[in-house]
């Protein structure tokens, strides 16, 4: 069965009034997001923002010695590339796809035009930015004060919230780099969660068996981030499949090897 793609699978795009959505639809490019794909390196000039629909993206800092730690993960609730519309244009962090799927990307020129209209798009982007700042702050507190078991539960639950399935593709080495801890610590923590019947871990794939049990073991940081996101973006409406996707216009950008598609949507409601 062919997957139906629509920009309104992203909650920010879904919340736009019809007039604003109609103005943007011709500029939104459907982009496949491959596991491990790097969307931006430290210091890169940002040329697009990405609105994930079925993918999710991790942003983390990489130190000079190669060590790293994640500070945010964004899925279809938000947008990747906040530095572009906040005026910074570059960031010292790296953004990597941790959940394969799709996103819609928007060129810098169009993003800035929409942002400076000071309309619904600007308000949604600023609310999302505040939500991300909460996630960054809470992650810093969590990494300093909570056990690896609790941090691992938070990491898995945040990804599960943004995933299209109950199975996550995560190696212990990747989890260690996300949490900024030693791999041995992750091995022990994952073993404890598996022994408790909360997860099943096999060959780099983690299946959540008992979500309620995970939520009972996770630290308060997970709920704080989730509740703040709901408070700021709670009015965002979800997308319903009431559009017909017409013929795609294929785009092959010079600077990227990934084929993109720009889709036209015909509203029927």
C-alpha positions in Angstrom: 0.0 0.0 0.0 1.4 3.4 -1.0 2.0 5.8 1.8 0.1 9.0 1.7 2.4 12.0 2.4 1.0 15.4 3.4 2.8 18.3 5.0 0.0 18.5 7.6 1.3 15.3 9.2 3.6 17.9 10.9 1.8 19.6 13.7 3.1 23.1 13.0 2.1 23.0 9.4 -1.3 21.5 10.4 -2.0 24.4 12.7 -1.6 27.0 9.9 -4.8 28.7 8.7 -5.9 27.7 5.2 -4.6 30.9 3.7 -1.1 30.5 5.1 -1.0 26.8 4.2 -2.1 27.6 0.7 0.7 30.1 0.3 3.4 27.6 1.5 2.3 24.4 -0.1 4.0 25.1 -3.5 7.3 25.6 -1.7 7.3 22.6 0.6 9.6 19.8 -0.7 9.2 16.2 0.4 12.5 14.8 1.6 13.3 11.2 2.5 15.2 11.1 5.8 17.6 8.2 6.1 18.8 6.7 9.4 22.1 8.4 10.3 21.7 11.1 7.7 23.4 14.4 8.8 21.2 17.4 8.2 23.7 19.9 9.5 27.2 20.0 11.0 28.6 22.5 13.5 29.1 25.8 11.8 27.2 25.0 8.6 25.2 27.8 7.0 21.6 26.7 7.2 19.7 26.8 3.8 16.5 25.0 4.8 14.4 24.1 7.8 12.8 20.7 8.1 9.3 19.8 9.2 9.4 16.1 10.1 6.3 14.0 9.4 7.3 10.4 10.1 11.0 10.9 10.9 12.7 12.3 14.0 16.0 14.1 14.4 18.6 14.3 17.2 20.6 17.5 17.9 23.7 17.1 19.9 27.1 18.7 20.6 30.3 17.0 19.7 33.4 17.9 21.7 37.0 18.1 20.4 37.8 14.6 21.6 34.8 13.2 19.7 32.6 12.7 22.8 29.0 13.9 22.4 25.7 14.4 24.1 22.1 15.0 22.9 20.2 18.1 24.0 17.0 17.7 21.9 15.0 15.4 19.7 12.4 16.7 17.3 9.7 14.8 15.5 6.4 15.7 13.8 5.6 18.1 16.6 8.2 20.6 15.5 10.8 21.9 13.1 14.6 21.4 12.7 16.7 24.5 12.0 15.5 27.1 14.5 18.8 29.0 14.2 17.8 30.1 10.7 14.7 32.0 11.6 16.0 33.1 15.0 18.8 35.1 13.3 21.8 32.9 14.0 21.9 31.1 10.7 24.6 28.7 12.0 24.8 26.5 15.1 27.7 24.8 16.9 25.6 21.5 17.1 25.0 18.6 14.7 21.6 17.4 13.6 21.3 13.7 12.7 18.3 11.6 11.7 17.7 9.0 14.4 14.3 7.8 13.1 14.0 7.2 9.4 11.0 8.5 7.5 10.1 11.7 5.8 10.1 15.5 6.3 9.1 18.5 4.3 11.8 21.2 3.9 11.4 24.9 3.2 14.0 27.2 1.7 15.6 29.9 3.9 14.1 32.7 1.8 10.6 31.5 2.2 11.0 30.7 5.9 12.2 34.2 6.6 9.5 35.8 4.5 6.9 33.9 6.5 8.5 34.6 9.8 8.7 38.4 9.2 5.0 38.5 8.3 4.5 38.3 12.1 1.6 36.0 11.6 0.6 32.5 12.6 3.8 30.9 11.4 5.9 33.2 13.5 3.8 32.5 16.6 4.0 28.7 16.1 7.8 28.8 15.5 8.4 30.9 18.6 6.3 28.6 20.7 8.1 25.6 19.4 11.4 27.3 20.1 10.4 27.8 23.7 9.4 24.1 23.9 12.9 23.1 22.7 14.6 25.4 25.2 12.7 23.6 27.9 13.9 20.3 26.6 17.5 21.5 26.5 17.3 22.8 30.1 15.7 19.7 31.4 18.2 17.4 29.6 21.0 19.3 31.3 19.4 18.8 34.7 18.7 15.1 33.9 22.2 14.3 32.8 23.6 15.8 36.0 21.2 14.5 38.6 19.5 11.3 37.5 20.7 7.7 37.1 21.6 6.1 33.7 18.5 3.9 34.1 16.3 7.0 34.3 18.1 8.8 31.5 17.7 5.7 29.3 14.0 5.5 30.0 13.6 9.2 29.1 15.6 8.7 25.9 13.5 5.7 24.8 10.2 7.3 25.7 10.9 10.5 23.9 11.8 8.5 20.8 8.8 6.3 21.1 6.5 9.4 21.2 8.0 10.4 17.8 8.2 7.0 16.2 5.7 5.3 13.9 6.3 1.9 15.5 7.0 0.4 18.9 10.5 -0.7 17.8 13.5 1.7 17.9 16.7 1.2 15.9 19.4 2.1 18.5 22.8 0.5 19.2 24.3 0.7 22.6 27.1 2.8 21.2 24.6 5.3 19.8 22.7 5.5 23.1 26.0 6.1 24.9 26.7 9.0 22.6 23.2 10.4 23.0 23.4 10.3 26.9 27.1 11.2 27.0 28.0 8.2 29.1 30.2 5.1 28.7 28.9 2.2 26.7 29.3 -0.2 29.6 26.9 1.9 31.6 24.3 1.7 28.8 24.8 -2.1 28.6 24.1 -2.5 32.3 21.1 -0.2 32.3 19.5 -1.8 29.2 20.1 -5.2 30.9 18.2 -4.1 34.0 15.3 -2.8 31.9 15.2 -6.0 29.9 15.3 -8.1 33.1 12.4 -6.1 34.5 10.4 -6.9 31.3 10.2 -3.3 30.2 12.1 -3.7 26.9 13.5 -6.3 24.6 16.9 -5.6 23.1 18.2 -7.6 20.2 20.9 -6.7 17.6 20.6 -2.9 17.8 16.8 -2.9 18.0 14.8 -2.1 21.1 11.1 -3.0 21.5 9.1 -1.3 24.3 7.2 -4.1 26.0 5.7 -2.2 29.0 5.3 1.5 28.4 3.5 2.1 31.7 6.4 0.4 33.5 8.8 2.6 31.7 6.8 5.7 32.7 6.9 4.5 36.3 10.6 4.2 36.3 11.6 7.4 34.3 12.5 10.6 36.1 10.3 13.7 36.2 12.2 15.3 33.3 10.2 13.3 30.7 6.8 14.6 32.1 8.1 18.2 32.4 9.1 18.3 28.8 6.0 16.6 27.6 3.7 18.8 29.6 5.4 22.0 28.6 5.2 21.0 24.9 1.5 20.3 25.3 1.0 23.6 27.0 2.7 25.6 24.3 1.5 23.6 21.3 -1.6 22.1 22.8 -3.8 24.1 20.4 -2.1 22.6 17.4 -4.6 20.5 15.5 -3.7 17.1 14.0 -3.9 16.3 10.3 -6.7 14.2 8.9 -6.3 12.6 5.5 -8.8 14.7 3.6 -6.5 15.8 0.7 -5.6 14.2 -2.6 -1.9 14.2 -3.4 -1.4 15.1 -7.1 1.5 14.4 -9.4 4.9 15.2 -7.7 7.5 17.5 -9.2 10.9 15.8 -8.8 13.7 18.1 -7.7 17.4 17.1 -7.8 19.4 19.7 -5.9 23.0 20.1 -6.8 24.4 20.0 -3.3 22.6 16.9 -2.1 22.5 13.3 -3.4 19.0 12.7 -1.9 16.1 13.1 -4.4 13.4 15.4 -3.2 9.8 15.8 -4.3 7.6 18.9 -4.2 4.0 17.8 -3.9 0.8 19.8 -4.8 -2.2 19.1 -2.6 -5.8 19.6 -3.6 -8.0 20.3 -0.6 -11.4 18.5 -0.6 -12.8 19.6 2.7 
